[in-house]
Amino acid sequence: MIRKLLFFFLYIIGVPAFLRRKMANNREISILLFHRISNESDLLWPAMPIKSFEKLILKLKNTVEIISFNELKSLEIYPRKPVMLLSFDDGYVDFLQDVMPIFKRLQIKANHNICPGLVEIATPPWTQILSLYLSFKSSENEALNKKLLIDNKSFVNEKMFLAICKQLLNYSDNERNDLIMPLLAHIPAEKVYKLMDWDQINYCYNNNIEIGSHGYMHRNLLQIWDSSILENEIIESSKKIEERTGNKPTIFAFANAMGNDDSRQFVRKSGYQFSLILMDKLFSWHPLKKEEHTELPRINISRADWREEYLRALGFHVMVKKYLNFFDKIICFGLTS
């Protein structure tokens, strides 16, 4: 409640107007990352409520310039309003049900990055399988619980869930899949997050949604150097999307935020025009060359309070973090001098 009151206060005193001027003067671009937009509750991986999302999009439409990645590539002059791009990951069916009606009504352009291998088997990413398992049946897999040091009697909250995910990122794909995939049998079928099928993905594409790749099977490319796996995740995912939609994707979004040097270089050489990573920072715009591959940071948007997320989209949290880091350095310098 205190957090919500704080951002309400910041909103009404005019902080957004200051941030918009700052973005436009500095020619900064904000690329927003969304996942699930839904009223279904999930304590470990909360979705942004539909009404909150709609209010945020309405505010953005009226105050910033929302463009597509294709338009970003050809942008020659920074407009008077700050520029934003909207990006979604994973391909959940709630995008079709809850987001597309809003986007069609408001004529919003956006990007959605899918995992064609997961679309083919109609299975969500492992992180979502784990969150649902821990929410419903965490006492039924002693081997997993012991390996991850999960106490059956303890309540697993969002912070603990993220820590478990971080731990699992260090596992090999096969080892992690051997632990995670059997968990589907312990989750009520109606609770498993459904992915869009190819017909639904094509419907989105035909209505101003740029389809990008999120890897073939949502593998963690921060931990992979094997060229055959990189080829499958990066090149084969592009081929499958082109085969199913008739359009070669120009956008690659790294699963789990970021890749290592090898995978990032692999993407640059694979014909994609953009690669997306999660860095929670703004992009300093410059005219892009047609042949130039551009790596873009994204800002994660997920909280229910649309005012806070509007401020986040305008770079408020980035700015605060920057100043806090600056003051930390000053304090450390004072202590050591």
DOLOZA-109916 format. One record per residue: residue in one letter; y, z, x of N, C-alpha, C, O, CB in turn. Coordinates in steps of 0.05 Angstrom, whole numbers, plus 5000, padded with zeros to 4 digits. Each point is the difference from the previous one (the first is absolute). Glycine has a CB too. Example, Ala and Ser with C-alpha at 12.3 -4.5 7.8 and 13.67 -1.06 7.14 Angstrom:
A488651565264502450004982502450005018500050135021497750124941
S504449615031502450015016502250144985502250045010496549535014
// end
This chain:
M497650005017502450004983502550005017501949864995495650384969
I502549935058502350015018500549735013502349905003496850595005
R498749385000500249745013501249794981501749845007494350275021
K503149904947501149814980503050054995501549814997493950174982
L505450275019502850074996501749915023502249914997496450484976
L500349635052501449925024500749704998502249925005495550445022
F500249484966500449715000501749914976501449805001494350145023
F504250214954501849954977502950045009501749844993494650304974
F504250085048502650065009501049785020502349914997496850584997
L499249435024500749795020500649744985501849855008495450375027
Y501349734944500449754985502750004985501449805001493650174993
I505750254993502450004983502650025017502149934990495250284974
I502549895061502450025016500649745015502049985014497250514991
G499149314991500749745012498749925026500849815013503350254964
V493950095032498649935025498849724999500249875021498850624986
P499849424971499049735000502149785006499349815015497450344952
A505749885023502149815006500649995030500449785011501650294943
F498150165058500450015030497849865014500549855019501950594976
L495149614997497749885013499949704996499249855019498350574975
R503349484983500049714995502149875018499549795011499150284941
R503850055050502049895018499050005029500449805015503250374955
K495150045038498950025027498049775005500149875021500650634979
M497549464982498049795002501349735003499349845017497450434957
A505249675008501349745000501649965025500049785012500250234938
N501350195059501749985024498249965025500849855018502750444960
N494249845023498349985023497949784998498449955017502250534990
R499549374970498249784994497150095003498349885014505149795002
E496050554970497350125001498449914975501249954979500550455047
I495749584977498349934978497950224997498950105019501849404990
S498750564966498050204993497649864987500349874980503350495015
I494049685017497649894988498450244989499150175015500849435017
L499850414941498850224987497049964996499249784993505250324984
L494150115028497149984996499150184977500650244999498849675050
F499249964932498950144977497049975000498949815012505350124961
H494450265014497149974996499550004970500249794987498850445058
R500250004944499450014972502450084983501550195007493849935005
I505149744966502050064980498450064974499049814988504849905034
S496150544970498250084978500750284990501150165015495249545003
N503150354957500350274989497550175003500050234992503349584976
E494650075043497550155005500550195024501049925021496249704961
S502050635014500550205021497850005021497749954994504750334972
D498449775058498150035023501450195019501949925014496149614980
L501050715008501350215016500049935030501950085014496750254952
L499449525043499849955028501449745008500849975024494950274977
W504749584981501349755006501749924976499349814985497050045046
P505950294964501649964975501149714998500949895020500250604981
A498849414975501349744994502950054991500650224991494949574997
M506250015016502750034989499949944970499049794992503150075053
P499050324939499949964971501649744992501949935013497750574980
I499449384986501249744991502950024994501649835009494050044973
K505250335003502950034993501750045024502249895002496450304954
S500549975063501550055025500349735015502249945010496250544992
F499449374999500149755014502049814987501549865013493750205001
E504749924959501749824986503050075004501649835003494750114963
K504350325033502850095005500949935028502249915004497150464964
L498949665052500649935027500649705002502049915013495250475004
I501149454972500349715002502549914986501449835010493650124991
L505650174976502549934986502550075017501949845001495850244955
K502250155057502250085017500349815024502249925007497150564979
L498449445026500149825022501149734992501649875014494550375006
K502949664957500949744990503049994997501349795005494350144972
N505650295014502950004995501750065024502449964999496450194956
T500049945067501650095022499449875027501650015019498850414958
V497349455025499249875026499149714994499649924977499150535043
E500949415002498949724998497150015006499250045023505349764991
I493850164966497149995004499149725005500449824983499050584987
I499449555053499249735007497049995007498850215003505949695014
S494249864986497249975008499949975031502049965013496949834942
F498750225055499649955029500649715007501149945021495450424981
N502949464980500749725004503049965002501049855017494850014958
E505750285008502949995001501150135025502049925011498150084939
L498650215059500850145025499949815024501750005017496750444964
K499549395019499649815022502349805002500749925022494350144973
S506149874982502149805000502850124997502049854997494749834983
L503550585020502650134996501849955025499350075022498650294949
E504449525024501849935022502550185001501250055021497249484976
I502450574980502450184998499250254985498949984978504349625024
Y497450635009499450254986501950034976502449975003496050255040
P500549834933501750014976501750254999499850175018496749584958
R505250275004501950234998498550264993500850215009502849474977
K494250294998498450244993497950045021499249815014501650114937
P498250335052497750055018497549854991499649964976502450495036
V496449475007497649844994497550175000499750175017502549435003
M496150364960497450144998497749804993500549804987501950635000
L495249645022497649864993498150204989499850235010500949415025
L497750294945498050174987497249915008499449774997503850324964
S495250105049497449935010497950204989500550244999501649565043
F495650104950497950164989497449955016499649785011502550214943
D496250225048497549975015497650064982500250154981502249975061
D495449774965497350064990499149844976497649944997503150515020
G501149464965499249834977498850154976498249894987501049775047
Y501950574960498950154977500849864974502249884997498150555029
V498049604954500549864974502450124986501149874982494050035014
D505650355010502450114987502549855007502150024986495750435015
F502249395021502249835007500449794978502249954991497150125058
L498549814942500049804979500950134974501649884985494849865038
Q502550494971500550134974502750134997501349994980493850085017
D505750075025502450174998502549895014502250074993494750315004
V502749455023502249905016500949724991502449954997496050335042
M499749544958500649734993501749974975501949835000493950045022
P503850284956501849974977502950075007501849874990494350254981
I504350085046502750075009501249785017502349924996496550575003
F499649415020501049795018500649744984502049875006495450345032
K500949724943500549754985502550034983501649814999493550105000
R505350324989502450044983502550005016502149894991495150384978
L502749845055502450025017500249785020502049985016497850514978
Q498249335007499949775018500250105029501749915016500449804949
I496150475042499950125027497949855017497849944990503750514992
K499249495043498149885018498850235018501550185007501049374993
A495050425007498850215017497649885015499349774997502150594971
N497549815049497649925016497850204994500450244997502549565040
H494650104962497750174996497849925020499249765002501950314949
N498050125065498049955021497350104992499650244993504049795042
I494449804966497450064990497949985022500449885020500949954935
C496450295039497749995018497949824987498550104982502450365038
P498849294987498249824985497150095000498649954981504549685031
G496050505010497350105000499550214979497950014987501949895061
L502250284948499750204980500349884972498750104981503250245051
V499749464965500249864974497349884992499250014977505749895032
E493849985011497449874995497950204990498449944983502749735052
I499050584975498050204992501150204980498650194993499249765052
A504750014947501350164980499850305007499350174983499649494982
T501850415060499950275009502750085014500949845017494150124989
P506150274987502650075013499650095029497750045008504050104947
P500549885060499850105028498750275002500150164981504049575030
W494850335012498550255004501750254995499050204991498149565042
T505550224974501850234996500150094971500150244994502649615045
Q497249954943500250064971497350114990499950174982503649485013
I494350255016497450104992499850305009499050174984498949375021
L503150525018500050285010501750184983499250224993500049615053
S503250084947501850174984498850064973500250234990503749575033
L494850014965498750054974497650185002499650174983502049385002
Y496950415036497650175005500950295003498850184988498849445034
L504450434994500950275005501250124975500050254996500949645052
S500249944934501250104975497850084980500550184983503449535025
F493850164993498050044979497450145008499150184986502849414994
K497050335043497350105007499750085029498149935013500249774951
S503650455046500050055029497850195009499650035024505249904975
S493750184982497950195009497349865002498050135007504550244971
E497449375016497449874998499249855026497949865000502950104951
N500750065070499249865025500550195023502150005013499149554967
E496850625025500250205021500449885028501450115016495850194956
A501549475033500149875026502949925006501050055022494349794974
L506050044984502849925004501850245003501750015018497549584956
N500450615009501750245001499850145027502050095011497449964940
K498249975060499650145025501349835023501250115018494650104965
K503949535016501149835021503050015000501249995022494949714974
L505250334981502950004998501150294998502450034996497449524983
L498450655024500850284999501450074973502050145000498449865050
I498549894928501150064974498550244988497549994998503749524995
D500250694999498950234987499849944970502049954987499950375048
N495649694954499649944972501750184982500749924977494749935034
K505250394998501450194983503149965001501550114985494750215022
S504749515012502849965004501049774983498649814995501150375051
F502849854944501349794985501149805019501750075017499450244945
V498249445036501049795018502649894988500049884978495350005037
N506950154999502549904991500749735014498549915017503150564973
E500849425004500749745011500250015030499249825014503350084944
K498750325053500350035029497350005014499649885021504750374972
M493849904995497350025012498649724998498649925019501150574969
F500749384990498849734996501049815022498449855011501250234939
L503049925055501149825020498950075028499649825017504550124955
A495550325033498950085026497149915003499249925022503850484977
I495549614979497249905000499949705005498449905016500250474952
C503249485019500249715005500649945029498949825012502750124940
K500350215059500749965028497650055018499649855020505150284970
Q493750075004497650065015498049774998498849925020501950574972
L499049404984498149794996500849735013498349835005500550394952
L503849755048500949765013498949975029499949785011504350244961
N495050205039498850005027497149925000498849975022504550384991
Y495549634964497149924998499849705002501949854994497150564978
S498749495035499549724999499749914971499550174982498249845063
D502749734950499749904972497350074988499950104977503349535035
N494750335003497350044990499550304994498950074979499549535046
E502550574993499750294997501550104975499050164984500349895066
R503249854948501750084977498849904974499950144980504249865050
N495149754969498849884976497550144991499450044977502649535036
D496450525007497550144994500650274986498450094984499449695055
L504550334968500850264987501349954973499550154981501250045064
I501049604953501749974977498749854977500250094977503649925054
M494949774974499049834978498150144981500149954976500549665055
P497650574979498250144981501650184980498950084980497549905055
L506150084972501550184983500749884972500550144981501450065060
L498049544958500549864974498150104978500850004977500949605049
A495950474982498050094981500850274987498950074979497649685047
H505350404987500850264990502750004985500950214991496649985047
I503649574958502649984987499649874973498749804998503750165046
P498850154934499849884974501049715001502249955010498450504968
A497849365012500749715003502749944989501449835011493850074986
E505650234981502649944988502450105017502249924994495550104961
K501750155065502150115017500549835025502050045014496950414968
V499249375024500349845025502249804996500149854981495050215030
Y506849935008502349824998499049715001498649925019504450425002
K497749504960499149734998501949815015502550044999495250064957
L501249705058501649805013500349764982498449954982500050215063
M503849694959500349754985497949805009499150005023505850084973
D494249754985498249785008501749765007502450014999493950174971
W502349605038501549775010501749874978502249905006494250035027
D502750064943501649894978502650164997502249894996493649964980
Q504050415025502450174997501849975024502550014997494850324976
I501649655051501649955024501549744998502349985008494450295020
N501949524962501449744997502250014979502049875003493749915011
Y503850384965502150044980502550125013502349914995494250154969
C503150145053502350125014501449795018502449995001495350464998
Y500749405016501149805018501749804984502249925010493950135021
N503049874946501549814984502450124986501549854986494349915007
N504750505011502350134988501650155022500750234997496849824959
N503249815065501950095021498950225018501650155011501949724958
I493850165033498950205018498749865024498149854997501150474965
E501949725062498949895024497550165008500150245004504549605012
I493150024986497550145007499649995030500049795013498050084943
G501750375056499550035028497350125005498650084982506349965027
S494349975017497550125007500450295009501950075014496349485000
H499950624978500050285008497450065017499050225001503749914957
G496349655054497550015014497749934982500250034975501750325055
Y495949554980497849914984498750244985499549984976499749645055
M500450604984498750234988501650265003498950224998496749565010
H507050194998501750245003499250175024500050255000500749754951
R498549865071499150155024502450115015502249894998493749825005
N503750505011502150135016500349855027498450055018500650404960
L503049385024500349835024501450155023500549885021499649724949
L500450655026501150175021497750085019500550065024503250114946
Q493849825020497750095015498149775008497950065011502550384966
I500449315017498249785005501149805020502349924999496050134954
W500049885067500749815020498149765000500549805013501550575015
D495749664958498049794999501149744987501050014977495450355020
S503649425018501249754990498749894975501349884984499950025063
S496250144950498649904976500950154975500349874979495750005049
I504550394974501050164977502849924995500849974976496150415035
L504749595010502849924996500249734986501649964983499750305058
E497049564967499949734988499350024970501249864984497549945060
N499450374950499250034972502350124983500649914978494650155036
E506050154996502150144986502549834997501450014979496850425037
I502549435005502649865001499849714992501649914983499850415053
I496749534975499949714995498349944975500849854983499750075066
E497150214949498349944977501350104974499649884979496450165051
S505650184971501350094976502149794991500349954976499050535038
S502049395005501949794993498649764988500949894980502050265057
K494849784974498549774990499050054972500149834983498650055063
K500450364949498950074973502250004979499749904978496750385044
I506049834985502250004982500949714994500649934977500950525040
E498649385004500749724996498049864982500749834983501650175062
E495150064960497949874984500250084971499549834982497650185058
R503550244955500050104972502749954985500049994976496850355039
T505449645000502649964987501249735004501849914986498950575019
G498349375015501149745007502550025018501349805005496950044952
N502450405052502450045016499450185025498850214997504149744962
K497949965064499550145025502050235002502449964998495949635024
P500750664981501950235001501749995026499049935021497850344952
T505649825025501850015023500550295009501450055019500849524966
I496750625000500550295004497450145006498049974986506050014984
F496050185051497750185006501050285001501850075016495849565010
A501350544958500750294999497750165012497850004990505149934969
F497750225062497950155013499150234982501650154990500349735055
A495550154952498850224986500550265016499949995025496649714953
N503950525008500550265014502349995019499950125022495349974973
A506949764998502650015012500449815024502049865001498150604984
M498149535035500649865024497549915015497950124997506350155006
G496149535013497849915017500550065029502250095007496849554961
N499050325049500450045029501249745012500549814985495650525017
D504449675023501349775013498449744996501249794996500950525038
D495249714969498349764997500249894972500349764996496650425039
S502949994944500049904973502749894992500249814985496250525004
R505749805021502749904993500549735013501349824988500450655008
Q497349505029500349745013498349794986500849774998500150465046
F496749854947498249824985501449894975499849764994496250495024
V505449934968501449914976502249805007500349804986498750654992
R502549615043502249825008499049725005501449804995501050595024
K495149584992499049745007498449874978498849785004501050385043
S500049964930498249914979501449854977498849954979498350435032
G505449554993501449834980501650164979501249874982495349805025
Y503450594993501650164982502949995009500650005024495450304965
Q505949704992502850015007501050295003501950065015498749504962
F498150625007500950285000497650195004497849944989506149944981
S496450335044498150224999501550254993502350055008494749745027
L501750384948501350234989498750265010497550024999503749714960
I500450465050499050255009501650224987502249964990496449845055
L500350444954501350234987501450165021498750145016497949874947
M506149985038501550145020502250174988501450165014497649485018
D501450344941502250144987502749975014501350205007495350134977
K504149425019502649945012501149744989498549854987500350395055
L503749704962501349764990499749785022499650065023503650204948
F497049495020499849775018502849905005501549934981493949955001
S505450095043502649895007499849704999498749875017502450525013
W500249494950499749724994501449825021502250065010497450064942
H499149655053501249785015498749754988497850014990503150265053
P500549504958498849754990497349955014499950015025504749804964
L493450134996497349975011499449705005500649834983497950584993
K500449545047499249735006497449934984498450174995503749865052
K497749714946497749924983497450065013498050074987504849574994
E497050325046497550045014499650295009498050065012502349465003
E501750644980499950285010498250184983500350004975504449945044
H493550204994498550214985501650265001500950085021494649704991
T504750344965501750244997498450244991498649984979505449735011
E496150515025498750254992502050174986502250065011494549915027
L502750114938501950154983499050284994497750044993503949524987
P500250645021499350274992500250034970501649864987500050325058
R496850004944500250054971500650304995499350175017497549454973
I504450434987500650284992498250064976500149874980504750115037
N493650234986498150074978501450134977501550205003494949865031
I503249834942501250114975497850094982498349844992505749855013
S496050574987497850094984500650244982498550064982498649775053
R505150314971500650244985500949944971501049794994500350435049
A498349984940500649974971503050004995500949894980494850325009
D505949915028502950024996501349745009500249955023499750564983
W500949334974501249745007502650025015500649825016497249994944
R503750405036502550035015499550045030501349895017500950304942
E495849985047499350045028499149745012500749935023498150554968
E499549384995498949755011502149785002499849835018495850294962
Y506549895003502249825003501550065026500849815015499650144935
L500150305055501350085025498349935024501049925021501450454954
R495049675022498149945022500249695006500049925023496950474964
A503149454991500149715003502549915015500049805014497350164944
L504950195039502549945012500350115029502049975013500050024941
G495950145055499950105027500950295004500650085023500249464990
F499550614965500950285003498150175017500950145019501449824937
H495150025039498150165015499949925029499650165018497749904940
V503049675047500049905027502450125015499750085023498149494962
M504550435002502550105012499750305007500850095021501949564954
V496350515005499750295004498150065024500650175017500349904934
K496949785050498150045021501249935027499550145020496849764949
K505349895032501449925025501850225010500050075023499749464963
Y501950594995501850215008498550265008500950145019502649664951
L494450265016498450245007498849975028500050195016499049884936
N500049695054498949945027502250035021499550105022497049594959
F505950215013502350025018500750295006500350085023501549494959
F498350604997500750285004497750155015500650185015502249814943
D494749935037497850125015500349945030499550185016497549774944
K503849815047500449935028502350165012499850095023498449444968
I503950504993502350165010499250285006500750125021502549594953
I495250415007499150275004498250035024500250185016500249894934
C497749745052498150005023501549975027499450135019497049684951
F505750025029501649965025501450265007500250075024500449444964
G500550624991501450255005498250225011500950165017502249724947
L494450125027498150215009499149955028499350195015499249874938
T501449685055498949945027502249975022499349985023496949804953
S506350215015502149965020501150265011501850015016499549564960
// end
